[in-house]
Amino acid sequence: MSLGHIVLSSGRSIRLTELRMSSTYGGMLEGYPCKRINDRRVSWLQRQAERAFSSTPVHLVPPSREYPDEPAGAFGPVEVLPSVSCVGFFDSAALDPTMDGSALVVAWFQPVPEVPAGEDADLALRGIRWEELAQDYEL
């Protein structure tokens, strides 16, 4: 069973079969969102995806970063990532017709806790270069 379908910009249809979401700044007790903190959050999300799905390639969609009109603190300007960090397992038809399918784990950030699907999926997700990043598998 899939949680959602996305048609990539290339025309390939992919299925989301597992999704993990968390608050981007959940557990942040001190400080404020800034470049240093955000770079760590982005790296952490990618490492989490790689650990959780060690046998499948992982692709990180670079997050958008906003710079609200707030005074800079000790760590520099305020920089804000989208509020939800996500790791999803996607699969699709095989790249090689002798294989059973292809898979890719994707890590990304989004503004709301919704399952990405259809044409409402973020443009960065729909722009994934599946043929370059995914890996074929056999059942």
DOGU-62014 format. One record per atom (N, C-alpha, C): chain; atom name; residue number from 1; x, y, z; residue in three letters. Coordinates in Angstrom, 2 decimals. Layout:
A/CA/NUM/X/Y/Z/ALA .
...
This chain:
A/N/1/0.85/-1.18/0.00/MET .
A/CA/1/0.00/0.00/0.00/MET .
A/C/1/0.89/1.24/0.00/MET .
A/N/2/0.55/2.19/-0.81/SER .
A/CA/2/1.33/3.43/-0.83/SER .
A/C/2/0.58/4.53/-0.08/SER .
A/N/3/1.36/5.45/0.46/LEU .
A/CA/3/0.79/6.60/1.16/LEU .
A/C/3/0.45/7.72/0.21/LEU .
A/N/4/1.12/7.72/-0.94/GLY .
A/CA/4/0.88/8.76/-1.93/GLY .
A/C/4/1.65/8.50/-3.20/GLY .
A/N/5/1.23/9.14/-4.26/HIS .
A/CA/5/1.89/9.06/-5.56/HIS .
A/C/5/2.31/10.46/-5.98/HIS .
A/N/6/3.47/10.53/-6.60/ILE .
A/CA/6/3.95/11.80/-7.14/ILE .
A/C/6/4.40/11.54/-8.57/ILE .
A/N/7/4.05/12.42/-9.47/VAL .
A/CA/7/4.57/12.36/-10.83/VAL .
A/C/7/5.70/13.38/-10.91/VAL .
A/N/8/6.90/12.88/-11.15/LEU .
A/CA/8/8.07/13.74/-11.22/LEU .
A/C/8/8.03/14.60/-12.48/LEU .
A/N/9/8.84/15.63/-12.49/SER .
A/CA/9/8.94/16.52/-13.65/SER .
A/C/9/9.32/15.73/-14.90/SER .
A/N/10/10.06/14.64/-14.71/SER .
A/CA/10/10.48/13.80/-15.83/SER .
A/C/10/9.33/12.96/-16.39/SER .
A/N/11/8.20/12.91/-15.66/GLY .
A/CA/11/7.06/12.11/-16.07/GLY .
A/C/11/6.97/10.77/-15.36/GLY .
A/N/12/8.02/10.38/-14.66/ARG .
A/CA/12/8.02/9.11/-13.92/ARG .
A/C/12/7.10/9.20/-12.70/ARG .
A/N/13/6.34/8.16/-12.48/SER .
A/CA/13/5.47/8.08/-11.32/SER .
A/C/13/6.20/7.33/-10.21/SER .
A/N/14/6.21/7.91/-8.99/ILE .
A/CA/14/6.82/7.25/-7.85/ILE .
A/C/14/5.79/7.12/-6.74/ILE .
A/N/15/5.98/6.09/-5.89/ARG .
A/CA/15/5.08/5.83/-4.77/ARG .
A/C/15/5.81/6.06/-3.45/ARG .
A/N/16/5.16/6.74/-2.54/LEU .
A/CA/16/5.67/6.92/-1.19/LEU .
A/C/16/5.14/5.78/-0.34/LEU .
A/N/17/6.04/4.92/0.18/THR .
A/CA/17/5.58/3.77/0.94/THR .
A/C/17/5.89/3.86/2.43/THR .
A/N/18/6.78/4.77/2.81/GLU .
A/CA/18/7.05/5.01/4.23/GLU .
A/C/18/7.40/6.47/4.41/GLU .
A/N/19/6.90/7.07/5.49/LEU .
A/CA/19/7.15/8.49/5.74/LEU .
A/C/19/7.39/8.70/7.22/LEU .
A/N/20/8.47/9.40/7.53/ARG .
A/CA/20/8.79/9.79/8.90/ARG .
A/C/20/8.85/11.31/8.95/ARG .
A/N/21/8.09/11.89/9.87/MET .
A/CA/21/8.05/13.36/10.01/MET .
A/C/21/8.41/13.73/11.44/MET .
A/N/22/9.05/14.89/11.55/SER .
A/CA/22/9.32/15.43/12.88/SER .
A/C/22/9.40/16.94/12.79/SER .
A/N/23/9.28/17.57/13.93/SER .
A/CA/23/9.38/19.02/14.00/SER .
A/C/23/10.84/19.41/13.78/SER .
A/N/24/11.08/20.31/12.87/THR .
A/CA/24/12.44/20.73/12.56/THR .
A/C/24/13.15/21.27/13.80/THR .
A/N/25/12.45/22.04/14.60/TYR .
A/CA/25/13.08/22.64/15.78/TYR .
A/C/25/12.61/22.02/17.08/TYR .
A/N/26/12.00/20.83/17.02/GLY .
A/CA/26/11.57/20.14/18.22/GLY .
A/C/26/12.76/19.84/19.12/GLY .
A/N/27/12.63/20.12/20.38/GLY .
A/CA/27/13.70/19.87/21.33/GLY .
A/C/27/14.74/20.97/21.41/GLY .
A/N/28/14.57/22.03/20.66/MET .
A/CA/28/15.53/23.14/20.70/MET .
A/C/28/15.25/23.95/21.96/MET .
A/N/29/16.13/23.82/22.94/LEU .
A/CA/29/15.90/24.46/24.23/LEU .
A/C/29/16.54/25.83/24.35/LEU .
A/N/30/17.64/26.04/23.66/GLU .
A/CA/30/18.35/27.30/23.75/GLU .
A/C/30/18.67/27.83/22.37/GLU .
A/N/31/18.97/29.10/22.32/GLY .
A/CA/31/19.39/29.70/21.07/GLY .
A/C/31/18.23/30.04/20.16/GLY .
A/N/32/18.54/30.19/18.90/TYR .
A/CA/32/17.56/30.55/17.90/TYR .
A/C/32/18.00/29.95/16.57/TYR .
A/N/33/17.08/29.80/15.63/PRO .
A/CA/33/17.48/29.21/14.34/PRO .
A/C/33/18.43/30.16/13.59/PRO .
A/N/34/19.59/29.64/13.29/CYS .
A/CA/34/20.60/30.40/12.55/CYS .
A/C/34/21.31/29.43/11.62/CYS .
A/N/35/22.19/29.92/10.79/LYS .
A/CA/35/22.86/29.08/9.80/LYS .
A/C/35/23.55/27.89/10.44/LYS .
A/N/36/24.30/28.11/11.51/ARG .
A/CA/36/25.04/27.01/12.15/ARG .
A/C/36/24.09/25.92/12.65/ARG .
A/N/37/23.03/26.31/13.33/ILE .
A/CA/37/22.04/25.35/13.84/ILE .
A/C/37/21.38/24.63/12.67/ILE .
A/N/38/20.99/25.38/11.65/ASN .
A/CA/38/20.29/24.78/10.51/ASN .
A/C/38/21.17/23.82/9.73/ASN .
A/N/39/22.44/24.17/9.54/ASP .
A/CA/39/23.35/23.25/8.85/ASP .
A/C/39/23.45/21.93/9.61/ASP .
A/N/40/23.46/22.01/10.93/ARG .
A/CA/40/23.48/20.79/11.75/ARG .
A/C/40/22.18/20.00/11.60/ARG .
A/N/41/21.06/20.69/11.58/ARG .
A/CA/41/19.76/20.00/11.42/ARG .
A/C/41/19.68/19.29/10.07/ARG .
A/N/42/20.15/19.95/9.03/VAL .
A/CA/42/20.12/19.35/7.69/VAL .
A/C/42/21.03/18.12/7.65/VAL .
A/N/43/22.24/18.24/8.17/SER .
A/CA/43/23.17/17.11/8.20/SER .
A/C/43/22.61/15.96/9.04/SER .
A/N/44/22.01/16.30/10.17/TRP .
A/CA/44/21.43/15.27/11.05/TRP .
A/C/44/20.33/14.51/10.33/TRP .
A/N/45/19.46/15.23/9.60/LEU .
A/CA/45/18.37/14.57/8.88/LEU .
A/C/45/18.93/13.59/7.84/LEU .
A/N/46/19.94/14.01/7.12/GLN .
A/CA/46/20.53/13.13/6.11/GLN .
A/C/46/21.17/11.90/6.78/GLN .
A/N/47/21.88/12.09/7.87/ARG .
A/CA/47/22.49/10.94/8.58/ARG .
A/C/47/21.43/9.99/9.11/ARG .
A/N/48/20.34/10.54/9.64/GLN .
A/CA/48/19.25/9.69/10.14/GLN .
A/C/48/18.68/8.84/9.00/GLN .
A/N/49/18.48/9.44/7.85/ALA .
A/CA/49/17.95/8.70/6.70/ALA .
A/C/49/18.92/7.61/6.27/ALA .
A/N/50/20.21/7.92/6.25/GLU .
A/CA/50/21.21/6.94/5.84/GLU .
A/C/50/21.30/5.77/6.83/GLU .
A/N/51/21.15/6.06/8.11/ARG .
A/CA/51/21.17/4.98/9.13/ARG .
A/C/51/19.91/4.12/9.05/ARG .
A/N/52/18.77/4.77/8.87/ALA .
A/CA/52/17.50/4.04/8.87/ALA .
A/C/52/17.33/3.17/7.63/ALA .
A/N/53/17.91/3.59/6.51/PHE .
A/CA/53/17.75/2.86/5.25/PHE .
A/C/53/19.13/2.63/4.63/PHE .
A/N/54/19.95/1.87/5.31/SER .
A/CA/54/21.36/1.74/4.92/SER .
A/C/54/21.57/1.03/3.59/SER .
A/N/55/20.61/0.29/3.10/SER .
A/CA/55/20.81/-0.45/1.84/SER .
A/C/55/20.21/0.27/0.62/SER .
A/N/56/19.70/1.48/0.83/THR .
A/CA/56/19.07/2.24/-0.25/THR .
A/C/56/19.74/3.60/-0.35/THR .
A/N/57/19.98/4.09/-1.56/PRO .
A/CA/57/20.57/5.42/-1.68/PRO .
A/C/57/19.67/6.50/-1.07/PRO .
A/N/58/20.31/7.53/-0.52/VAL .
A/CA/58/19.60/8.64/0.11/VAL .
A/C/58/19.90/9.92/-0.65/VAL .
A/N/59/18.85/10.68/-0.89/HIS .
A/CA/59/19.00/11.98/-1.55/HIS .
A/C/59/18.42/13.04/-0.62/HIS .
A/N/60/19.19/14.10/-0.37/LEU .
A/CA/60/18.72/15.22/0.42/LEU .
A/C/60/18.30/16.34/-0.52/LEU .
A/N/61/17.05/16.77/-0.39/VAL .
A/CA/61/16.57/17.93/-1.15/VAL .
A/C/61/17.01/19.16/-0.36/VAL .
A/N/62/17.84/20.01/-0.94/PRO .
A/CA/62/18.29/21.20/-0.20/PRO .
A/C/62/17.08/22.04/0.24/PRO .
A/N/63/17.04/22.38/1.53/PRO .
A/CA/63/15.87/23.12/2.04/PRO .
A/C/63/15.92/24.59/1.68/PRO .
A/N/64/14.72/25.18/1.63/SER .
A/CA/64/14.64/26.63/1.50/SER .
A/C/64/15.00/27.22/2.87/SER .
A/N/65/15.53/28.41/2.86/ARG .
A/CA/65/15.90/29.09/4.10/ARG .
A/C/65/15.33/30.51/4.04/ARG .
A/N/66/14.67/30.90/5.12/GLU .
A/CA/66/14.07/32.23/5.18/GLU .
A/C/66/14.84/33.08/6.19/GLU .
A/N/67/14.86/34.36/5.94/TYR .
A/CA/67/15.58/35.30/6.80/TYR .
A/C/67/14.61/36.38/7.26/TYR .
A/N/68/13.90/36.10/8.37/PRO .
A/CA/68/12.92/37.08/8.85/PRO .
A/C/68/13.62/38.36/9.31/PRO .
A/N/69/12.87/39.44/9.29/ASP .
A/CA/69/13.40/40.74/9.69/ASP .
A/C/69/13.45/40.80/11.22/ASP .
A/N/70/14.45/40.13/11.77/GLU .
A/CA/70/14.67/40.11/13.22/GLU .
A/C/70/16.12/40.45/13.47/GLU .
A/N/71/16.41/41.04/14.61/PRO .
A/CA/71/17.80/41.39/14.89/PRO .
A/C/71/18.67/40.13/15.02/PRO .
A/N/72/19.89/40.23/14.51/ALA .
A/CA/72/20.85/39.13/14.62/ALA .
A/C/72/21.26/38.95/16.07/ALA .
A/N/73/21.52/37.71/16.43/GLY .
A/CA/73/21.99/37.42/17.77/GLY .
A/C/73/23.48/37.10/17.76/GLY .
A/N/74/23.95/36.47/18.80/ALA .
A/CA/74/25.37/36.15/18.94/ALA .
A/C/74/25.87/35.21/17.85/ALA .
A/N/75/24.97/34.42/17.25/PHE .
A/CA/75/25.37/33.46/16.22/PHE .
A/C/75/25.08/33.93/14.80/PHE .
A/N/76/24.77/35.21/14.66/GLY .
A/CA/76/24.51/35.75/13.33/GLY .
A/C/76/23.02/35.94/13.08/GLY .
A/N/77/22.67/36.18/11.81/PRO .
A/CA/77/21.27/36.45/11.47/PRO .
A/C/77/20.35/35.25/11.73/PRO .
A/N/78/19.11/35.56/12.00/VAL .
A/CA/78/18.08/34.52/12.16/VAL .
A/C/78/17.85/33.90/10.78/VAL .
A/N/79/17.86/32.59/10.73/GLU .
A/CA/79/17.61/31.84/9.49/GLU .
A/C/79/16.66/30.70/9.84/GLU .
A/N/80/15.57/30.56/9.10/VAL .
A/CA/80/14.53/29.61/9.46/VAL .
A/C/80/14.32/28.59/8.33/VAL .
A/N/81/14.32/27.32/8.71/LEU .
A/CA/81/14.00/26.22/7.79/LEU .
A/C/81/12.50/25.95/7.86/LEU .
A/N/82/11.94/25.27/6.86/PRO .
A/CA/82/10.54/24.84/6.97/PRO .
A/C/82/10.35/24.02/8.25/PRO .
A/N/83/9.17/24.07/8.83/SER .
A/CA/83/8.94/23.54/10.17/SER .
A/C/83/8.86/22.03/10.31/SER .
A/N/84/8.79/21.29/9.20/VAL .
A/CA/84/8.67/19.83/9.29/VAL .
A/C/84/9.80/19.18/8.51/VAL .
A/N/85/10.54/18.29/9.18/SER .
A/CA/85/11.59/17.53/8.49/SER .
A/C/85/11.03/16.15/8.17/SER .
A/N/86/11.35/15.65/6.97/CYS .
A/CA/86/10.76/14.41/6.48/CYS .
A/C/86/11.80/13.47/5.91/CYS .
A/N/87/11.56/12.19/6.08/VAL .
A/CA/87/12.32/11.15/5.40/VAL .
A/C/87/11.29/10.20/4.81/VAL .
A/N/88/11.38/9.99/3.51/GLY .
A/CA/88/10.42/9.13/2.84/GLY .
A/C/88/11.10/8.06/2.00/GLY .
A/N/89/10.50/6.88/1.98/PHE .
A/CA/89/10.97/5.79/1.12/PHE .
A/C/89/10.04/5.75/-0.09/PHE .
A/N/90/10.64/5.93/-1.27/PHE .
A/CA/90/9.89/5.93/-2.51/PHE .
A/C/90/10.31/4.77/-3.38/PHE .
A/N/91/9.36/4.24/-4.15/ASP .
A/CA/91/9.72/3.22/-5.15/ASP .
A/C/91/8.98/3.49/-6.45/ASP .
A/N/92/9.48/2.83/-7.50/SER .
A/CA/92/8.94/3.05/-8.84/SER .
A/C/92/9.30/1.85/-9.69/SER .
A/N/93/8.92/1.95/-10.95/ALA .
A/CA/93/9.31/0.90/-11.91/ALA .
A/C/93/10.83/0.85/-11.99/ALA .
A/N/94/11.33/-0.30/-12.35/ALA .
A/CA/94/12.78/-0.49/-12.45/ALA .
A/C/94/13.37/0.36/-13.56/ALA .
A/N/95/14.61/0.75/-13.37/LEU .
A/CA/95/15.36/1.45/-14.40/LEU .
A/C/95/15.82/0.45/-15.46/LEU .
A/N/96/16.21/-0.73/-15.00/ASP .
A/CA/96/16.63/-1.84/-15.87/ASP .
A/C/96/15.44/-2.79/-15.99/ASP .
A/N/97/14.96/-3.06/-17.19/PRO .
A/CA/97/13.76/-3.89/-17.34/PRO .
A/C/97/13.90/-5.31/-16.81/PRO .
A/N/98/15.12/-5.77/-16.52/THR .
A/CA/98/15.29/-7.11/-15.97/THR .
A/C/98/15.13/-7.14/-14.45/THR .
A/N/99/14.98/-5.97/-13.83/MET .
A/CA/99/14.84/-5.88/-12.37/MET .
A/C/99/13.36/-5.68/-12.01/MET .
A/N/100/13.07/-5.76/-10.70/ASP .
A/CA/100/11.68/-5.69/-10.25/ASP .
A/C/100/11.19/-4.27/-9.93/ASP .
A/N/101/12.08/-3.39/-9.55/GLY .
A/CA/101/11.68/-2.03/-9.21/GLY .
A/C/101/12.89/-1.19/-8.91/GLY .
A/N/102/12.66/0.07/-8.58/SER .
A/CA/102/13.74/0.96/-8.17/SER .
A/C/102/13.29/1.70/-6.92/SER .
A/N/103/14.26/2.11/-6.10/ALA .
A/CA/103/13.93/2.75/-4.82/ALA .
A/C/103/14.90/3.89/-4.53/ALA .
A/N/104/14.41/4.83/-3.74/LEU .
A/CA/104/15.23/5.96/-3.30/LEU .
A/C/104/14.64/6.49/-2.00/LEU .
A/N/105/15.50/6.77/-1.05/VAL .
A/CA/105/15.09/7.43/0.18/VAL .
A/C/105/15.37/8.91/0.00/VAL .
A/N/106/14.40/9.73/0.35/VAL .
A/CA/106/14.53/11.17/0.18/VAL .
A/C/106/14.33/11.85/1.53/VAL .
A/N/107/15.23/12.78/1.84/ALA .
A/CA/107/15.11/13.61/3.04/ALA .
A/C/107/14.81/15.03/2.57/ALA .
A/N/108/13.82/15.67/3.18/TRP .
A/CA/108/13.45/17.03/2.78/TRP .
A/C/108/12.75/17.74/3.93/TRP .
A/N/109/12.55/19.03/3.75/PHE .
A/CA/109/11.84/19.86/4.72/PHE .
A/C/109/10.62/20.45/4.02/PHE .
A/N/110/9.53/20.59/4.78/GLN .
A/CA/110/8.31/21.17/4.22/GLN .
A/C/110/7.61/21.99/5.30/GLN .
A/N/111/6.75/22.92/4.89/PRO .
A/CA/111/6.15/23.84/5.87/PRO .
A/C/111/5.05/23.23/6.74/PRO .
A/N/112/4.36/22.20/6.26/VAL .
A/CA/112/3.24/21.64/7.02/VAL .
A/C/112/3.33/20.12/7.08/VAL .
A/N/113/2.73/19.50/8.10/PRO .
A/CA/113/2.79/18.04/8.23/PRO .
A/C/113/1.74/17.33/7.37/PRO .
A/N/114/1.95/17.37/6.06/GLU .
A/CA/114/1.05/16.70/5.12/GLU .
A/C/114/1.83/15.70/4.29/GLU .
A/N/115/1.15/14.64/3.88/VAL .
A/CA/115/1.76/13.66/3.00/VAL .
A/C/115/1.85/14.27/1.60/VAL .
A/N/116/3.05/14.33/1.03/PRO .
A/CA/116/3.15/14.90/-0.31/PRO .
A/C/116/2.54/13.96/-1.33/PRO .
A/N/117/1.73/14.52/-2.21/ALA .
A/CA/117/1.08/13.68/-3.22/ALA .
A/C/117/0.66/14.53/-4.41/ALA .
A/N/118/0.64/13.88/-5.56/GLY .
A/CA/118/0.15/14.50/-6.77/GLY .
A/C/118/0.86/15.77/-7.14/GLY .
A/N/119/0.12/16.66/-7.75/GLU .
A/CA/119/0.68/17.93/-8.19/GLU .
A/C/119/0.87/18.91/-7.04/GLU .
A/N/120/0.34/18.58/-5.86/ASP .
A/CA/120/0.52/19.43/-4.69/ASP .
A/C/120/1.88/19.22/-4.04/ASP .
A/N/121/2.59/18.18/-4.44/ALA .
A/CA/121/3.91/17.92/-3.87/ALA .
A/C/121/4.85/19.07/-4.22/ALA .
A/N/122/5.74/19.35/-3.33/ASP .
A/CA/122/6.71/20.42/-3.50/ASP .
A/C/122/7.47/20.27/-4.81/ASP .
A/N/123/7.74/21.38/-5.48/LEU .
A/CA/123/8.46/21.36/-6.76/LEU .
A/C/123/9.83/20.71/-6.63/LEU .
A/N/124/10.50/20.92/-5.50/ALA .
A/CA/124/11.81/20.31/-5.32/ALA .
A/C/124/11.70/18.78/-5.27/ALA .
A/N/125/10.64/18.27/-4.64/LEU .
A/CA/125/10.41/16.81/-4.63/LEU .
A/C/125/10.11/16.31/-6.03/LEU .
A/N/126/9.27/17.04/-6.75/ARG .
A/CA/126/8.91/16.61/-8.10/ARG .
A/C/126/10.08/16.72/-9.07/ARG .
A/N/127/11.10/17.46/-8.70/GLY .
A/CA/127/12.27/17.63/-9.56/GLY .
A/C/127/13.37/16.62/-9.34/GLY .
A/N/128/13.14/15.63/-8.47/ILE .
A/CA/128/14.17/14.62/-8.20/ILE .
A/C/128/14.57/13.92/-9.49/ILE .
A/N/129/15.88/13.76/-9.68/ARG .
A/CA/129/16.42/13.09/-10.87/ARG .
A/C/129/16.50/11.58/-10.59/ARG .
A/N/130/15.35/10.93/-10.65/TRP .
A/CA/130/15.21/9.53/-10.27/TRP .
A/C/130/16.21/8.63/-11.01/TRP .
A/N/131/16.33/8.82/-12.30/GLU .
A/CA/131/17.17/7.94/-13.11/GLU .
A/C/131/18.63/8.00/-12.69/GLU .
A/N/132/19.07/9.12/-12.12/GLU .
A/CA/132/20.45/9.28/-11.66/GLU .
A/C/132/20.64/8.82/-10.22/GLU .
A/N/133/19.59/8.89/-9.40/LEU .
A/CA/133/19.74/8.70/-7.96/LEU .
A/C/133/19.23/7.37/-7.43/LEU .
A/N/134/18.18/6.82/-8.03/ALA .
A/CA/134/17.55/5.61/-7.51/ALA .
A/C/134/18.38/4.37/-7.82/ALA .
A/N/135/18.06/3.31/-7.11/GLN .
A/CA/135/18.76/2.03/-7.28/GLN .
A/C/135/17.73/0.94/-7.56/GLN .
A/N/136/18.01/0.10/-8.55/ASP .
A/CA/136/17.14/-1.03/-8.83/ASP .
A/C/136/17.24/-2.11/-7.76/ASP .
A/N/137/16.19/-2.90/-7.64/TYR .
A/CA/137/16.21/-4.02/-6.69/TYR .
A/C/137/15.47/-5.20/-7.30/TYR .
A/N/138/15.74/-6.37/-6.72/GLU .
A/CA/138/15.02/-7.61/-7.07/GLU .
A/C/138/14.24/-8.04/-5.84/GLU .
A/N/139/13.08/-8.61/-6.06/LEU .
A/CA/139/12.29/-9.12/-4.93/LEU .
A/C/139/12.78/-10.47/-4.50/LEU .
